[in-house]
Amino acid sequence: MFSISYIVFIDFVYINNYCFNTDYSLMKSLQKLCLFIFLLCTAMTCEDEFVYRVSPTGFELTHTDNSGERPLAVDTSVHIKKEAYVLKVDLSLVDERGESNFSPDHTYQLDNPIKDIQVLSLDLNNNNLPIYKDVTGDFKCYQIDDKPGNYKIIPLSMTYIESVVNPTIYMALLNILKPGEYQFKVNIVLMNDNSLEHTTGRITLY
């Protein structure tokens, strides 16, 4: 597509020079036609290069410590400060061919957008039966765009996500939970009402 745009641009320059001493109205018409085709090809090129249509099929969860420059994965045996705790969500995204090759140059448009993300804290009652408490409001959702020379943090809504810059979403704890041992269950609801869920191992926050 780039080559087509380039050829059209060269033709535009050539016609501009060739028709300089010919009929003025013909020259302007040809210029407008070539310019329209060039802009159209350029727009199609940008879409092909930067928009990658994918669908979520699952995800993995990782405990991370954000006390340094960026979140680092930690083992469940490590204790983490509440204000430094981040839950990392690695989405499994595939295109219509079932492939999952990703490039930092793309934006990933979700064919089946994420309608909601729920975070539940898992506790056990006296009979060792699971009790789930909704702690979604205790987390802030964001992405890290780490393209070379363009590092930035992108806030995300937990109620609607239609595109991502990469397959990784971070959920930072807002330091509301009490110190203790926690296990989190994340439920991702898609626009078609299908749900994806995953549960972490237990982690101690202080």
N, C-alpha and C positions, 0 to 999 in steps of 0.2 A: 504493500500500500504506500509505503514511503516513496518507492521509486516512481509510482504513478503520479504522486503529488509533485515530485521533483520535475518530472517530464512536463507536466502541465504548466508548472511555473516557468520552465525554460521556454515552452511554446508561447506563453504569455509575453515574455520579454521579446522573443523573436518577432511575434506579430506586432507588438508595439513599435519596434524599429522598422519593420517591413512596410507597415501601413502609414508611416509618418507622412509620406508625400502622396498618399492616395486619398480616396473619398473619406472625409472626416467622420461621417455617420457610420460607415462600415467599420472603420477602425474602432470607434467607441463600442459598437455592438460586439465585435470580436473580443475586445478587452474585457467587457462585462461577463461574457460567456466563459472565458478562460478563468477569470477571477472566481466566479461562482463554482466551477468545477474544482479549482484548487482548494477553496475553503471547505467544500464538501468532503474531499479526500482527506484533508487534514483532520477534520472532525472525526471521521471514521477511523483514522489512524490512532488518534488519542484514545478512542473507546477501546479499540483492539488491544492497545498496549497497556492500559491502566485499569480496565474494569474486567474482573474475573468472576464469573457467575458460579456460585457453589451452593451446596446444601449441607446443613449440619447433620451428622449421623451419630454423634456421640461425643464424649469428652473425658478427660482425665483431670484429677485434682492433685495439687501439690502444696504442702505447707511451705511457706517461704518467709524469710527474715529480711525486712526492709530497713535494717538499721544502717546499712552501707549505702553505696551510690545507687544500687538497684536491687530488686528482690533476688535473694539466693535461696535455692531449695535446701531444706534441712531435714534431717532424720527425725522421726517421731520421738526419739529419746532426748532431743534437744529442747530446752526450755526457751521460750521466746517472750520478750516484752510485749505486752498488749498493744502498745502504740506502734510497734514495729511489725506486727503480724499481718501478712497478706496471703490470701487464698488464691492460688494460681489456677486458672481454668484453661486447659489446652483443648480447643475444639478440634474435632475430626471433621474436616470439610472436604467434600469431593465434588467434582464437576459432573456434567451429564455423562461423561465417559467413565465415571468411577475412579478418576485419577485425582491425586492430591499433591501435585507439584506446585510449590509456592515460591513466589519471588517478592522481595521487599518493594519492587517497583509497582506492584498491583494494589488496587483496592478491591476487596472481596465483597461483591454484592450477593446477599443471601436470597436465593429463590424462595426459601421458606423462612421468613424473618423470625427472630426470637421475640416472642410476645411478652415473656415475663421470666425473671430469674428469682427463685426463692431459695433462701438459706435457712436451714433448720438446724438447731442444736439438739443433739441426741443425748438424753439422760436415761437412766434406768430407775424404775421404782423398786419398792421392797421385794417384789416378786421377779426382779430382773427383766421386767417387760419394758420395751422401749417407750420413752416419752419424748415427743418432738415439740420443741418450742421454736416459733418463728422469730428469727433474729435478722431477717433481711434488712431491716432499718438500721442495723448496727454496722453495715458495710457500705463502702463507697466503691463504685465500679468505674474502671478506667482501662485504657490501653496505652502501651508505649510504642510510639512510632520512632524507630531507631535507624531510619535511613541515614546513610553517611552524610554528615553535616547538617542533619535536620532532626536531631533528637528532640522529641516533645511528648508531653503527656496529654492524652485525649480523654476527657471525661465521657462516660457512657451512661445512658439511662438504663435502669434495670427493668423497665417496663416496655421498652421497644427498641430493638436493635436490627437495622436492616442492612448495615454494611460494617465491615471491620477492615483495619489496615493490615492485620495479620491474624493467625489463628489463636493468639493468646490474649485472654482477658484476665485482669487482676481485680481482686476484691479486697480492699484495705479495711481492716477493722478500725472503727472510730473510737476505740478505747472506752466502750460503754460496758462491756461484759466484766463481771467480777473475776478476779484471779482464780485459776483452777484448771482442771483437766477437761478438755472439750473434744467432741467429735461432731463434725459437721456433715450434713447431707444437703447437696445442691440439686435442685429440680429446675430444669430449663424447659419452659413451655414454648412450643413453636406456634406459628400462626395457624397451622392446620390442626391445632389442639393436641398434637402428639407431644409426649413428654420424654425428656432424657434425664436420667438421674444417676448420681454417683455419690458415694460416701467416703469420707476420709478416714485415716487411722486416727487414734487419739493423740492429742497434743496438749502440753502443759503451757498455759499462759500465765505470766506474773506481772 
